[in-house]
Amino acid sequence: MKLIILSCIFSFVTLVTNAQVNSLPQGRYETVIKNNGKWDKGDIQLIDDGHYKIGNSNESGEYRFSATAQRVFFTSGPLKGIFARTVKANSSPAILIPLSENQQLGLKLATADIVGSLKN
């Protein structure tokens, strides 16, 4: 019985650990509105460990990634103040901008959740 309980706990911990995003690599995160096509503001490009650009604009901003909170904090620029978290999409890190949390903040970004998937 103890072996079964120990196996269940180990399996649960493994699943939870694998679902977390431990780092947010630099690159272009192609954004889409769930079940509704491309996001009109454009893709999110993480330039380095603290700066980003959105779309083809020259406007950039700063962000912070928290692996513990599984959140991306956009501290300045065009995405300042939005609620964003990280998820795994096809075993790659992705940025999720959920509709419900941003509506509660009074932000109207899209008609559904926005997902930014890392493209190489």
C-alpha positions in Angstrom: 0.0 0.0 0.0 2.8 2.4 0.9 4.4 1.6 -2.5 1.3 2.6 -4.3 0.9 5.9 -2.5 4.6 6.7 -3.0 4.2 5.9 -6.7 1.2 8.1 -7.0 2.9 11.0 -5.3 6.0 10.6 -7.5 3.9 10.5 -10.7 2.0 13.7 -9.6 5.1 15.6 -8.9 6.7 14.6 -12.2 3.6 15.7 -14.1 3.4 19.1 -12.4 7.1 19.7 -12.8 7.0 18.9 -16.6 4.0 21.3 -17.1 5.9 24.3 -15.8 8.0 26.7 -17.9 11.4 27.1 -16.4 12.8 29.6 -18.9 11.4 32.0 -21.5 13.8 31.9 -24.4 14.4 34.9 -26.7 12.7 34.9 -30.0 9.4 35.5 -31.8 6.2 34.3 -30.2 3.6 34.0 -32.9 0.3 35.2 -31.5 -3.1 33.8 -32.4 -6.6 34.4 -30.9 -7.9 30.9 -29.9 -10.2 29.6 -32.6 -10.2 33.0 -34.4 -6.9 33.5 -36.3 -4.0 35.9 -36.0 -3.9 38.7 -33.4 -4.1 42.1 -35.1 -1.4 43.7 -32.9 1.2 41.2 -34.1 3.7 38.8 -32.7 5.6 39.3 -29.4 9.3 39.3 -29.8 11.5 38.8 -26.8 14.7 40.7 -27.7 16.7 39.8 -24.6 16.2 38.9 -20.9 14.2 42.0 -20.2 13.0 43.7 -23.4 10.3 43.0 -26.0 8.7 44.4 -29.1 5.3 43.7 -30.5 4.4 43.5 -34.2 6.5 45.5 -36.6 6.5 48.6 -34.5 9.6 50.3 -33.2 8.0 50.6 -29.8 9.6 48.3 -27.2 9.1 47.7 -23.5 10.4 45.8 -20.6 9.2 42.6 -19.1 10.1 40.2 -16.2 9.5 36.5 -16.2 8.8 34.6 -13.0 9.2 30.8 -13.2 7.8 30.5 -9.7 4.6 32.3 -10.5 4.5 31.1 -14.1 3.9 34.7 -15.1 5.2 37.3 -17.5 5.0 40.8 -16.1 5.1 43.5 -18.9 6.3 46.6 -16.9 6.4 49.1 -19.8 5.6 49.5 -23.4 2.6 48.5 -25.5 1.6 45.5 -23.2 2.2 47.3 -19.9 -0.2 46.1 -17.2 -1.7 43.1 -19.0 -2.1 39.8 -17.3 0.0 37.1 -18.9 1.1 33.7 -17.8 3.3 31.0 -19.3 2.2 27.6 -20.5 3.6 24.7 -22.4 2.3 24.3 -26.0 3.6 21.4 -28.0 6.4 21.0 -25.4 7.6 24.6 -26.0 7.1 27.6 -23.8 4.2 29.9 -24.8 2.7 33.2 -23.5 -1.0 33.1 -22.7 -2.9 36.3 -22.4 -6.3 35.1 -21.0 -9.4 37.0 -21.8 -11.2 36.7 -18.5 -8.4 38.1 -16.3 -7.7 41.0 -18.7 -11.4 41.9 -18.9 -11.5 42.1 -15.1 -8.7 44.6 -15.4 -10.8 46.6 -17.9 -8.6 45.7 -20.9 -10.2 44.7 -24.2 -7.4 43.0 -26.2 -9.3 40.4 -28.2 -12.5 38.3 -28.3 -10.8 35.2 -26.8 -7.6 34.1 -25.2 -4.4 35.1 -27.0 -1.6 32.5 -27.2 2.0 33.3 -28.3 3.9 30.2 -29.3 7.7 30.3 -29.8 8.7 30.1 -33.4 12.3 29.3 -34.4 
